């Protein structure tokens, strides 16, 4: 049963892409107004509860964003130049980012970008020692891309992330498994804040209203082993999340364009650091 401690805490695209989602495609929680503009109804939004945080179904959040204004998702696609590293903390964050990139590519219906994401997911899984578990999903993504089967690709991306998280937890890498979601969340947030910022409206910006999930990530980091918490990327991410949380908590009367820019800047800065060769 879904929990709605606050009606706006479950409206975000951000975690939806990166924490594994519920199965089936349900009706979108958006309604037409007299002017034909789509009005977002957060209480009607489908999702599931992960650690007491409501996580919407990825495809549904994309649909809501589309109904709020037809974003140009091709502009949000990025070429992936993953740095060479054996650092498992960095690799895990990068894996989450690659899965997120796949979702953006699917939304843009860009076959080649989807294939690039699928290959990158497999490469990173190999570096993490998880290729046997992930290869079937990666192959399914590539095959579905050849047939423009976007629904199947979304499903395989969801399954890929779930498989990696489950496998890492079985390998007693539970702290790193959480970083898969976090890496994807950063990429998803960067994408959505970019989309919202290019055509700002209060309704679109409300999709960013997600303090509960940011608090969840901060709690997860706080409970990690000392060695993981002291990792430079984790420390920087923790600092950036605190800035993002302040912006979300301050948006009592709605987000301003400036606050959207601040969240975008924090996410972009962390992703740049993650993908640097230093």
C-alpha positions as CSV (number, residue, x, y, z in Angstrom):
1,X,0.0,0.0,0.0
2,X,1.4,3.4,-1.0
3,X,2.2,5.9,1.8
4,X,1.5,9.6,1.2
5,X,3.0,11.4,4.2
6,X,3.0,14.5,2.0
7,X,1.1,14.6,-1.4
8,X,4.1,16.1,-3.2
9,X,6.8,13.6,-1.9
10,X,5.8,11.0,-4.4
11,X,5.7,13.1,-7.6
12,X,9.3,13.0,-8.7
13,X,10.9,11.7,-11.8
14,X,14.2,11.7,-10.1
15,X,14.3,8.5,-8.1
16,X,11.8,6.8,-10.5
17,X,14.4,6.2,-13.1
18,X,17.0,4.9,-10.8
19,X,15.5,2.8,-8.0
20,X,14.1,-0.3,-9.6
21,X,10.4,0.2,-10.4
22,X,7.2,-1.7,-10.2
23,X,6.1,-3.9,-13.2
24,X,3.1,-2.9,-15.3
25,X,2.2,0.3,-17.1
26,X,-0.6,2.0,-15.3
27,X,-2.6,5.1,-16.2
28,X,-0.8,8.5,-15.8
29,X,-2.0,10.7,-13.0
30,X,-2.6,13.7,-15.2
31,X,-5.9,15.3,-16.2
32,X,-6.8,17.8,-18.8
33,X,-8.0,21.3,-18.0
34,X,-10.5,23.5,-19.8
35,X,-7.6,25.0,-21.8
36,X,-6.3,21.5,-22.8
37,X,-3.2,21.9,-20.5
38,X,-2.4,18.8,-18.5
39,X,-2.7,19.2,-14.7
40,X,-0.6,16.9,-12.6
41,X,-2.4,14.9,-9.8
42,X,0.2,13.6,-7.4
43,X,-2.2,11.5,-5.4
44,X,-3.1,9.5,-8.6
45,X,0.5,8.8,-9.4
46,X,1.4,5.1,-9.6
47,X,4.4,3.8,-7.7
48,X,5.8,1.5,-5.1
49,X,7.4,1.9,-1.6
50,X,11.1,1.4,-1.3
51,X,12.4,1.9,2.3
52,X,9.3,4.0,3.1
53,X,9.9,6.3,0.1
54,X,7.3,6.3,-2.7
55,X,9.1,5.6,-6.0
56,X,7.0,6.2,-9.2
57,X,7.1,4.0,-12.2
58,X,9.7,5.4,-14.6
59,X,7.5,5.4,-17.8
60,X,4.7,7.2,-15.9
61,X,7.0,10.1,-14.9
62,X,8.2,10.5,-18.4
63,X,4.6,10.6,-19.6
64,X,3.7,13.3,-17.0
65,X,6.7,15.4,-18.2
66,X,5.6,15.0,-21.8
67,X,2.1,16.0,-20.9
68,X,3.5,19.1,-19.2
69,X,5.2,20.3,-22.3
70,X,6.9,18.0,-24.9
71,X,10.6,18.1,-23.8
72,X,13.2,17.6,-26.5
73,X,14.9,14.5,-25.0
74,X,17.4,14.2,-27.7
75,X,19.0,17.4,-26.4
76,X,19.5,15.7,-23.0
77,X,21.4,12.6,-24.4
78,X,25.1,12.6,-23.6
79,X,28.0,10.7,-25.1
80,X,29.4,8.4,-22.4
81,X,33.2,8.6,-21.9
82,X,33.5,6.5,-18.8
83,X,37.0,6.9,-17.2
84,X,39.1,3.8,-16.8
85,X,39.2,2.8,-13.1
86,X,39.3,-0.2,-10.8
87,X,37.7,1.8,-8.0
88,X,34.5,-0.1,-7.1
89,X,32.9,2.9,-5.5
90,X,33.3,5.0,-8.6
91,X,32.3,2.0,-10.9
92,X,29.1,1.5,-9.0
93,X,28.1,5.2,-9.2
94,X,29.0,5.1,-12.9
95,X,26.9,2.0,-13.4
96,X,23.8,3.8,-12.0
97,X,24.6,6.8,-14.3
98,X,24.8,4.5,-17.4
99,X,21.4,3.0,-16.6
100,X,19.9,6.4,-16.2
101,X,21.4,7.5,-19.5
102,X,19.7,4.5,-21.1
103,X,16.3,5.7,-19.8
104,X,16.9,9.2,-21.3
105,X,17.9,7.6,-24.7
106,X,14.7,5.5,-24.6
107,X,12.6,8.6,-24.0
108,X,14.3,10.2,-27.0
109,X,13.7,7.0,-29.0
110,X,17.4,7.2,-30.1
111,X,18.4,3.7,-31.2
112,X,22.1,4.3,-31.3
113,X,22.2,6.1,-27.9
114,X,20.3,3.1,-26.4
115,X,22.8,0.7,-27.8
116,X,25.7,2.8,-26.5
117,X,24.1,2.8,-23.0
118,X,23.5,-1.0,-23.2
119,X,27.1,-1.6,-24.1
120,X,28.3,0.7,-21.3
121,X,26.1,-1.0,-18.8
122,X,27.7,-4.3,-19.8
123,X,31.2,-2.9,-19.7
124,X,30.7,-1.5,-16.2
125,X,29.1,-4.8,-15.0
126,X,32.2,-6.6,-16.3
127,X,34.5,-4.3,-14.4
128,X,32.4,-5.0,-11.2
129,X,32.6,-8.7,-11.8
130,X,28.9,-9.0,-12.5
131,X,28.9,-9.6,-16.3
132,X,27.3,-13.1,-16.0
133,X,24.2,-11.6,-14.3
134,X,24.0,-8.5,-16.5
135,X,24.9,-9.8,-19.9
136,X,21.4,-11.3,-20.7
137,X,19.8,-7.9,-19.9
138,X,22.4,-6.0,-22.0
139,X,21.8,-8.4,-25.0
140,X,18.1,-8.0,-24.6
141,X,18.5,-4.2,-24.7
142,X,20.5,-4.3,-27.9
143,X,18.1,-6.7,-29.5
144,X,15.1,-4.6,-28.5
145,X,16.8,-1.4,-29.8
146,X,17.1,-3.0,-33.3
147,X,13.3,-3.4,-33.2
148,X,12.5,0.0,-31.7
149,X,10.9,-1.9,-28.8
150,X,11.1,0.9,-26.3
151,X,8.8,-0.7,-23.8
152,X,11.0,-3.8,-23.6
153,X,14.1,-1.7,-23.2
154,X,12.6,0.1,-20.2
155,X,11.8,-3.2,-18.7
156,X,15.3,-4.6,-19.2
157,X,16.8,-1.4,-17.8
158,X,14.7,-1.8,-14.7
159,X,15.7,-5.5,-14.4
160,X,19.4,-4.7,-15.0
161,X,19.5,-2.3,-12.0
162,X,17.5,-4.7,-9.8
163,X,19.8,-7.6,-10.8
164,X,22.9,-5.6,-9.9
165,X,21.6,-4.4,-6.6
166,X,20.5,-7.9,-5.6
167,X,23.7,-9.5,-6.7
168,X,25.9,-6.9,-4.9
169,X,23.9,-7.4,-1.7
170,X,24.4,-11.2,-2.0
171,X,28.1,-10.5,-2.4
172,X,27.9,-8.5,0.9
173,X,28.4,-5.2,-1.1
174,X,25.1,-3.7,0.2
175,X,26.7,-0.3,0.8
176,X,27.9,-0.2,-2.8
177,X,24.5,-1.5,-4.1
178,X,22.9,1.7,-2.7
179,X,25.3,3.7,-4.8
180,X,23.8,2.3,-8.0
181,X,20.6,4.1,-7.2
182,X,22.4,7.3,-6.2
183,X,24.5,7.5,-9.4
184,X,21.4,7.1,-11.5
185,X,19.5,9.6,-9.4
186,X,22.2,12.2,-10.0
187,X,22.0,11.7,-13.8
188,X,18.2,11.7,-13.7
189,X,18.1,14.9,-11.7
190,X,20.5,16.6,-14.0
191,X,18.4,15.7,-17.0
192,X,15.1,16.7,-15.5
193,X,16.4,20.0,-14.1
194,X,17.7,20.8,-17.5
195,X,14.3,20.0,-19.1
196,X,12.4,22.0,-16.5
197,X,14.9,24.9,-16.7
198,X,14.5,25.2,-20.5
199,X,10.8,25.8,-20.2
200,X,10.1,26.7,-16.6
201,X,6.7,26.3,-15.1
202,X,5.5,25.7,-11.6
203,X,3.8,22.4,-12.5
204,X,7.0,21.1,-14.1
205,X,9.2,22.2,-11.3
206,X,6.9,20.5,-8.8
207,X,8.2,17.2,-10.1
208,X,11.5,18.1,-8.4
209,X,9.9,18.3,-5.0
210,X,11.5,15.3,-3.3
211,X,13.1,16.0,0.1
212,X,12.1,12.6,1.5
213,X,14.2,10.8,-1.0
214,X,17.2,13.1,-0.6
215,X,17.0,12.5,3.1
216,X,16.9,8.8,2.4
217,X,20.1,9.0,0.4
218,X,21.8,11.0,3.1
219,X,20.7,8.4,5.7
220,X,22.1,5.6,3.5
221,X,25.5,7.4,3.3
222,X,25.5,8.1,7.0
223,X,25.1,4.3,7.6
224,X,27.9,3.2,5.3
225,X,31.1,1.7,6.6
226,X,33.7,4.3,7.5
227,X,36.0,3.5,4.5
228,X,33.1,4.1,2.1
229,X,32.0,7.3,3.8
230,X,35.5,8.7,3.6
231,X,35.7,8.1,-0.2
232,X,36.2,11.4,-1.8
233,X,33.3,10.9,-4.2
234,X,30.9,9.9,-1.4
235,X,31.9,12.9,0.7
236,X,31.4,15.3,-2.2
237,X,28.1,13.7,-3.0
238,X,26.9,14.0,0.6
239,X,27.8,17.6,0.6
240,X,26.0,18.2,-2.7
241,X,22.9,16.3,-1.5
242,X,22.7,18.6,1.6
243,X,22.6,21.7,-0.7
244,X,19.9,20.1,-2.8
245,X,17.9,19.2,0.3
246,X,18.0,22.8,1.5
247,X,16.7,24.0,-1.9
248,X,13.8,21.5,-1.7
249,X,12.9,22.3,1.9
250,X,12.9,26.0,1.1
251,X,10.5,25.5,-1.8
252,X,7.4,25.7,0.5
253,X,5.6,27.9,-2.0
254,X,7.0,26.2,-5.1
255,X,10.4,26.2,-6.9
256,X,11.9,29.3,-8.4
257,X,13.9,29.1,-11.6
258,X,17.0,29.9,-9.5
259,X,16.4,27.0,-7.2
260,X,16.1,24.6,-10.2
261,X,19.4,26.0,-11.6
262,X,21.1,25.4,-8.2
263,X,20.0,21.8,-8.1
264,X,21.1,21.3,-11.7
265,X,24.5,22.9,-10.9
266,X,25.0,20.6,-7.9
267,X,24.2,17.4,-9.9
268,X,26.2,18.4,-12.9
269,X,29.2,19.2,-10.7
270,X,29.1,15.8,-9.1
271,X,28.7,14.0,-12.4
272,X,31.7,15.9,-13.8
273,X,33.8,14.9,-10.8
274,X,32.5,11.3,-11.2
275,X,33.6,11.2,-14.8
276,X,36.9,12.9,-14.4
277,X,40.1,11.0,-14.9
278,X,41.6,12.4,-11.7
